Amino acid sequence: MDNKLKIKISIADRVYPLTVDPAQEEGLRIASKKIDAMIKQFEENYAVRDKQDVLAMCALQFAAMAEQTVIDRSSEIDDAVSRLRLLDDKLGNIL
């Protein structure tokens, strides 16, 4: 049996029917609420002519956040590798 859920997600006053895994439902609902909150923020703070413009800005902001997370993680990995190499050098000198 296919354990898919049929849900409806509302974004920018439009309803989108989706068929999803149960594990995805909460994340999708949270994401749609964040998108709607961001839309409201853009509409309140900027002169917006069209919902498509607002949605494009939301997409850009979410994509930028995702990319920044990748950059931050890469930097953390580089730092960890540097520290491990330093520790390996120190241990090599002791042994």
Phi and psi in radians as a Rosetta constraint file:
Dihedral C 1 N 2 CA 2 C 2 CIRCULARHARMONIC -1.473 0.35
Dihedral N 2 CA 2 C 2 N 3 CIRCULARHARMONIC 2.077 0.35
Dihedral C 2 N 3 CA 3 C 3 CIRCULARHARMONIC -1.573 0.35
Dihedral N 3 CA 3 C 3 N 4 CIRCULARHARMONIC 0.754 0.35
Dihedral C 3 N 4 CA 4 C 4 CIRCULARHARMONIC -1.547 0.35
Dihedral N 4 CA 4 C 4 N 5 CIRCULARHARMONIC 2.563 0.35
Dihedral C 4 N 5 CA 5 C 5 CIRCULARHARMONIC -1.858 0.35
Dihedral N 5 CA 5 C 5 N 6 CIRCULARHARMONIC 2.495 0.35
Dihedral C 5 N 6 CA 6 C 6 CIRCULARHARMONIC -1.753 0.35
Dihedral N 6 CA 6 C 6 N 7 CIRCULARHARMONIC 2.025 0.35
Dihedral C 6 N 7 CA 7 C 7 CIRCULARHARMONIC -2.216 0.35
Dihedral N 7 CA 7 C 7 N 8 CIRCULARHARMONIC 2.904 0.35
Dihedral C 7 N 8 CA 8 C 8 CIRCULARHARMONIC -2.139 0.35
Dihedral N 8 CA 8 C 8 N 9 CIRCULARHARMONIC 2.217 0.35
Dihedral C 8 N 9 CA 9 C 9 CIRCULARHARMONIC -1.990 0.35
Dihedral N 9 CA 9 C 9 N 10 CIRCULARHARMONIC 2.335 0.35
Dihedral C 9 N 10 CA 10 C 10 CIRCULARHARMONIC -1.830 0.35
Dihedral N 10 CA 10 C 10 N 11 CIRCULARHARMONIC 2.202 0.35
Dihedral C 10 N 11 CA 11 C 11 CIRCULARHARMONIC -2.376 0.35
Dihedral N 11 CA 11 C 11 N 12 CIRCULARHARMONIC 2.201 0.35
Dihedral C 11 N 12 CA 12 C 12 CIRCULARHARMONIC 0.936 0.35
Dihedral N 12 CA 12 C 12 N 13 CIRCULARHARMONIC 0.805 0.35
Dihedral C 12 N 13 CA 13 C 13 CIRCULARHARMONIC 1.119 0.35
Dihedral N 13 CA 13 C 13 N 14 CIRCULARHARMONIC 0.383 0.35
Dihedral C 13 N 14 CA 14 C 14 CIRCULARHARMONIC -2.150 0.35
Dihedral N 14 CA 14 C 14 N 15 CIRCULARHARMONIC 2.504 0.35
Dihedral C 14 N 15 CA 15 C 15 CIRCULARHARMONIC -1.803 0.35
Dihedral N 15 CA 15 C 15 N 16 CIRCULARHARMONIC 2.304 0.35
Dihedral C 15 N 16 CA 16 C 16 CIRCULARHARMONIC -2.083 0.35
Dihedral N 16 CA 16 C 16 N 17 CIRCULARHARMONIC 2.002 0.35
Dihedral C 16 N 17 CA 17 C 17 CIRCULARHARMONIC -1.357 0.35
Dihedral N 17 CA 17 C 17 N 18 CIRCULARHARMONIC 2.315 0.35
Dihedral C 17 N 18 CA 18 C 18 CIRCULARHARMONIC -2.296 0.35
Dihedral N 18 CA 18 C 18 N 19 CIRCULARHARMONIC 2.655 0.35
Dihedral C 18 N 19 CA 19 C 19 CIRCULARHARMONIC -2.008 0.35
Dihedral N 19 CA 19 C 19 N 20 CIRCULARHARMONIC 2.042 0.35
Dihedral C 19 N 20 CA 20 C 20 CIRCULARHARMONIC -2.340 0.35
Dihedral N 20 CA 20 C 20 N 21 CIRCULARHARMONIC 2.836 0.35
Dihedral C 20 N 21 CA 21 C 21 CIRCULARHARMONIC -1.227 0.35
Dihedral N 21 CA 21 C 21 N 22 CIRCULARHARMONIC 2.542 0.35
Dihedral C 21 N 22 CA 22 C 22 CIRCULARHARMONIC -0.968 0.35
Dihedral N 22 CA 22 C 22 N 23 CIRCULARHARMONIC -0.572 0.35
Dihedral C 22 N 23 CA 23 C 23 CIRCULARHARMONIC -1.190 0.35
Dihedral N 23 CA 23 C 23 N 24 CIRCULARHARMONIC -0.341 0.35
Dihedral C 23 N 24 CA 24 C 24 CIRCULARHARMONIC -1.577 0.35
Dihedral N 24 CA 24 C 24 N 25 CIRCULARHARMONIC -0.291 0.35
Dihedral C 24 N 25 CA 25 C 25 CIRCULARHARMONIC -1.013 0.35
Dihedral N 25 CA 25 C 25 N 26 CIRCULARHARMONIC -0.902 0.35
Dihedral C 25 N 26 CA 26 C 26 CIRCULARHARMONIC -1.056 0.35
Dihedral N 26 CA 26 C 26 N 27 CIRCULARHARMONIC -0.763 0.35
Dihedral C 26 N 27 CA 27 C 27 CIRCULARHARMONIC -1.085 0.35
Dihedral N 27 CA 27 C 27 N 28 CIRCULARHARMONIC -0.711 0.35
Dihedral C 27 N 28 CA 28 C 28 CIRCULARHARMONIC -1.157 0.35
Dihedral N 28 CA 28 C 28 N 29 CIRCULARHARMONIC -0.712 0.35
Dihedral C 28 N 29 CA 29 C 29 CIRCULARHARMONIC -1.156 0.35
Dihedral N 29 CA 29 C 29 N 30 CIRCULARHARMONIC -0.722 0.35
Dihedral C 29 N 30 CA 30 C 30 CIRCULARHARMONIC -1.118 0.35
Dihedral N 30 CA 30 C 30 N 31 CIRCULARHARMONIC -0.758 0.35
Dihedral C 30 N 31 CA 31 C 31 CIRCULARHARMONIC -1.075 0.35
Dihedral N 31 CA 31 C 31 N 32 CIRCULARHARMONIC -0.733 0.35
Dihedral C 31 N 32 CA 32 C 32 CIRCULARHARMONIC -1.150 0.35
Dihedral N 32 CA 32 C 32 N 33 CIRCULARHARMONIC -0.626 0.35
Dihedral C 32 N 33 CA 33 C 33 CIRCULARHARMONIC -1.164 0.35
Dihedral N 33 CA 33 C 33 N 34 CIRCULARHARMONIC -0.684 0.35
Dihedral C 33 N 34 CA 34 C 34 CIRCULARHARMONIC -1.153 0.35
Dihedral N 34 CA 34 C 34 N 35 CIRCULARHARMONIC -0.698 0.35
Dihedral C 34 N 35 CA 35 C 35 CIRCULARHARMONIC -1.100 0.35
Dihedral N 35 CA 35 C 35 N 36 CIRCULARHARMONIC -0.805 0.35
Dihedral C 35 N 36 CA 36 C 36 CIRCULARHARMONIC -1.100 0.35
Dihedral N 36 CA 36 C 36 N 37 CIRCULARHARMONIC -0.659 0.35
Dihedral C 36 N 37 CA 37 C 37 CIRCULARHARMONIC -1.151 0.35
Dihedral N 37 CA 37 C 37 N 38 CIRCULARHARMONIC -0.702 0.35
Dihedral C 37 N 38 CA 38 C 38 CIRCULARHARMONIC -1.179 0.35
Dihedral N 38 CA 38 C 38 N 39 CIRCULARHARMONIC -0.686 0.35
Dihedral C 38 N 39 CA 39 C 39 CIRCULARHARMONIC -1.027 0.35
Dihedral N 39 CA 39 C 39 N 40 CIRCULARHARMONIC -0.822 0.35
Dihedral C 39 N 40 CA 40 C 40 CIRCULARHARMONIC -1.050 0.35
Dihedral N 40 CA 40 C 40 N 41 CIRCULARHARMONIC -0.743 0.35
Dihedral C 40 N 41 CA 41 C 41 CIRCULARHARMONIC -1.103 0.35
Dihedral N 41 CA 41 C 41 N 42 CIRCULARHARMONIC -0.802 0.35
Dihedral C 41 N 42 CA 42 C 42 CIRCULARHARMONIC -1.083 0.35
Dihedral N 42 CA 42 C 42 N 43 CIRCULARHARMONIC -0.741 0.35
Dihedral C 42 N 43 CA 43 C 43 CIRCULARHARMONIC -1.154 0.35
Dihedral N 43 CA 43 C 43 N 44 CIRCULARHARMONIC -0.584 0.35
Dihedral C 43 N 44 CA 44 C 44 CIRCULARHARMONIC -1.330 0.35
Dihedral N 44 CA 44 C 44 N 45 CIRCULARHARMONIC -0.565 0.35
Dihedral C 44 N 45 CA 45 C 45 CIRCULARHARMONIC -1.727 0.35
Dihedral N 45 CA 45 C 45 N 46 CIRCULARHARMONIC -0.282 0.35
Dihedral C 45 N 46 CA 46 C 46 CIRCULARHARMONIC -2.333 0.35
Dihedral N 46 CA 46 C 46 N 47 CIRCULARHARMONIC 2.650 0.35
Dihedral C 46 N 47 CA 47 C 47 CIRCULARHARMONIC -1.356 0.35
Dihedral N 47 CA 47 C 47 N 48 CIRCULARHARMONIC 1.792 0.35
Dihedral C 47 N 48 CA 48 C 48 CIRCULARHARMONIC -1.889 0.35
Dihedral N 48 CA 48 C 48 N 49 CIRCULARHARMONIC 2.270 0.35
Dihedral C 48 N 49 CA 49 C 49 CIRCULARHARMONIC -1.553 0.35
Dihedral N 49 CA 49 C 49 N 50 CIRCULARHARMONIC -0.527 0.35
Dihedral C 49 N 50 CA 50 C 50 CIRCULARHARMONIC -2.525 0.35
Dihedral N 50 CA 50 C 50 N 51 CIRCULARHARMONIC 2.496 0.35
Dihedral C 50 N 51 CA 51 C 51 CIRCULARHARMONIC -1.032 0.35
Dihedral N 51 CA 51 C 51 N 52 CIRCULARHARMONIC -0.593 0.35
Dihedral C 51 N 52 CA 52 C 52 CIRCULARHARMONIC -1.093 0.35
Dihedral N 52 CA 52 C 52 N 53 CIRCULARHARMONIC -0.657 0.35
Dihedral C 52 N 53 CA 53 C 53 CIRCULARHARMONIC -1.096 0.35
Dihedral N 53 CA 53 C 53 N 54 CIRCULARHARMONIC -0.755 0.35
Dihedral C 53 N 54 CA 54 C 54 CIRCULARHARMONIC -1.130 0.35
Dihedral N 54 CA 54 C 54 N 55 CIRCULARHARMONIC -0.760 0.35
Dihedral C 54 N 55 CA 55 C 55 CIRCULARHARMONIC -1.127 0.35
Dihedral N 55 CA 55 C 55 N 56 CIRCULARHARMONIC -0.640 0.35
Dihedral C 55 N 56 CA 56 C 56 CIRCULARHARMONIC -1.122 0.35
Dihedral N 56 CA 56 C 56 N 57 CIRCULARHARMONIC -0.721 0.35
Dihedral C 56 N 57 CA 57 C 57 CIRCULARHARMONIC -1.166 0.35
Dihedral N 57 CA 57 C 57 N 58 CIRCULARHARMONIC -0.662 0.35
Dihedral C 57 N 58 CA 58 C 58 CIRCULARHARMONIC -1.096 0.35
Dihedral N 58 CA 58 C 58 N 59 CIRCULARHARMONIC -0.790 0.35
Dihedral C 58 N 59 CA 59 C 59 CIRCULARHARMONIC -1.058 0.35
Dihedral N 59 CA 59 C 59 N 60 CIRCULARHARMONIC -0.753 0.35
Dihedral C 59 N 60 CA 60 C 60 CIRCULARHARMONIC -1.088 0.35
Dihedral N 60 CA 60 C 60 N 61 CIRCULARHARMONIC -0.772 0.35
Dihedral C 60 N 61 CA 61 C 61 CIRCULARHARMONIC -1.143 0.35
Dihedral N 61 CA 61 C 61 N 62 CIRCULARHARMONIC -0.759 0.35
Dihedral C 61 N 62 CA 62 C 62 CIRCULARHARMONIC -1.149 0.35
Dihedral N 62 CA 62 C 62 N 63 CIRCULARHARMONIC -0.699 0.35
Dihedral C 62 N 63 CA 63 C 63 CIRCULARHARMONIC -1.130 0.35
Dihedral N 63 CA 63 C 63 N 64 CIRCULARHARMONIC -0.711 0.35
Dihedral C 63 N 64 CA 64 C 64 CIRCULARHARMONIC -1.116 0.35
Dihedral N 64 CA 64 C 64 N 65 CIRCULARHARMONIC -0.703 0.35
Dihedral C 64 N 65 CA 65 C 65 CIRCULARHARMONIC -1.106 0.35
Dihedral N 65 CA 65 C 65 N 66 CIRCULARHARMONIC -0.732 0.35
Dihedral C 65 N 66 CA 66 C 66 CIRCULARHARMONIC -1.119 0.35
Dihedral N 66 CA 66 C 66 N 67 CIRCULARHARMONIC -0.770 0.35
Dihedral C 66 N 67 CA 67 C 67 CIRCULARHARMONIC -1.133 0.35
Dihedral N 67 CA 67 C 67 N 68 CIRCULARHARMONIC -0.686 0.35
Dihedral C 67 N 68 CA 68 C 68 CIRCULARHARMONIC -1.125 0.35
Dihedral N 68 CA 68 C 68 N 69 CIRCULARHARMONIC -0.638 0.35
Dihedral C 68 N 69 CA 69 C 69 CIRCULARHARMONIC -1.081 0.35
Dihedral N 69 CA 69 C 69 N 70 CIRCULARHARMONIC -0.748 0.35
Dihedral C 69 N 70 CA 70 C 70 CIRCULARHARMONIC -1.092 0.35
Dihedral N 70 CA 70 C 70 N 71 CIRCULARHARMONIC -0.771 0.35
Dihedral C 70 N 71 CA 71 C 71 CIRCULARHARMONIC -1.099 0.35
Dihedral N 71 CA 71 C 71 N 72 CIRCULARHARMONIC -0.782 0.35
Dihedral C 71 N 72 CA 72 C 72 CIRCULARHARMONIC -1.094 0.35
Dihedral N 72 CA 72 C 72 N 73 CIRCULARHARMONIC -0.746 0.35
Dihedral C 72 N 73 CA 73 C 73 CIRCULARHARMONIC -1.138 0.35
Dihedral N 73 CA 73 C 73 N 74 CIRCULARHARMONIC -0.695 0.35
Dihedral C 73 N 74 CA 74 C 74 CIRCULARHARMONIC -1.082 0.35
Dihedral N 74 CA 74 C 74 N 75 CIRCULARHARMONIC -0.734 0.35
Dihedral C 74 N 75 CA 75 C 75 CIRCULARHARMONIC -1.116 0.35
Dihedral N 75 CA 75 C 75 N 76 CIRCULARHARMONIC -0.726 0.35
Dihedral C 75 N 76 CA 76 C 76 CIRCULARHARMONIC -1.118 0.35
Dihedral N 76 CA 76 C 76 N 77 CIRCULARHARMONIC -0.684 0.35
Dihedral C 76 N 77 CA 77 C 77 CIRCULARHARMONIC -1.149 0.35
Dihedral N 77 CA 77 C 77 N 78 CIRCULARHARMONIC -0.754 0.35
Dihedral C 77 N 78 CA 78 C 78 CIRCULARHARMONIC -1.051 0.35
Dihedral N 78 CA 78 C 78 N 79 CIRCULARHARMONIC -0.744 0.35
Dihedral C 78 N 79 CA 79 C 79 CIRCULARHARMONIC -1.092 0.35
Dihedral N 79 CA 79 C 79 N 80 CIRCULARHARMONIC -0.760 0.35
Dihedral C 79 N 80 CA 80 C 80 CIRCULARHARMONIC -1.116 0.35
Dihedral N 80 CA 80 C 80 N 81 CIRCULARHARMONIC -0.724 0.35
Dihedral C 80 N 81 CA 81 C 81 CIRCULARHARMONIC -1.106 0.35
Dihedral N 81 CA 81 C 81 N 82 CIRCULARHARMONIC -0.741 0.35
Dihedral C 81 N 82 CA 82 C 82 CIRCULARHARMONIC -1.068 0.35
Dihedral N 82 CA 82 C 82 N 83 CIRCULARHARMONIC -0.769 0.35
Dihedral C 82 N 83 CA 83 C 83 CIRCULARHARMONIC -1.142 0.35
Dihedral N 83 CA 83 C 83 N 84 CIRCULARHARMONIC -0.676 0.35
Dihedral C 83 N 84 CA 84 C 84 CIRCULARHARMONIC -1.148 0.35
Dihedral N 84 CA 84 C 84 N 85 CIRCULARHARMONIC -0.694 0.35
Dihedral C 84 N 85 CA 85 C 85 CIRCULARHARMONIC -1.113 0.35
Dihedral N 85 CA 85 C 85 N 86 CIRCULARHARMONIC -0.737 0.35
Dihedral C 85 N 86 CA 86 C 86 CIRCULARHARMONIC -1.082 0.35
Dihedral N 86 CA 86 C 86 N 87 CIRCULARHARMONIC -0.764 0.35
Dihedral C 86 N 87 CA 87 C 87 CIRCULARHARMONIC -1.115 0.35
Dihedral N 87 CA 87 C 87 N 88 CIRCULARHARMONIC -0.722 0.35
Dihedral C 87 N 88 CA 88 C 88 CIRCULARHARMONIC -1.092 0.35
Dihedral N 88 CA 88 C 88 N 89 CIRCULARHARMONIC -0.727 0.35
Dihedral C 88 N 89 CA 89 C 89 CIRCULARHARMONIC -1.070 0.35
Dihedral N 89 CA 89 C 89 N 90 CIRCULARHARMONIC -0.785 0.35
Dihedral C 89 N 90 CA 90 C 90 CIRCULARHARMONIC -1.117 0.35
Dihedral N 90 CA 90 C 90 N 91 CIRCULARHARMONIC -0.730 0.35
Dihedral C 90 N 91 CA 91 C 91 CIRCULARHARMONIC -1.157 0.35
Dihedral N 91 CA 91 C 91 N 92 CIRCULARHARMONIC -0.658 0.35
Dihedral C 91 N 92 CA 92 C 92 CIRCULARHARMONIC -1.095 0.35
Dihedral N 92 CA 92 C 92 N 93 CIRCULARHARMONIC -0.652 0.35
Dihedral C 92 N 93 CA 93 C 93 CIRCULARHARMONIC -1.218 0.35
Dihedral N 93 CA 93 C 93 N 94 CIRCULARHARMONIC -0.603 0.35
Dihedral C 93 N 94 CA 94 C 94 CIRCULARHARMONIC -1.265 0.35
Dihedral N 94 CA 94 C 94 N 95 CIRCULARHARMONIC -0.722 0.35
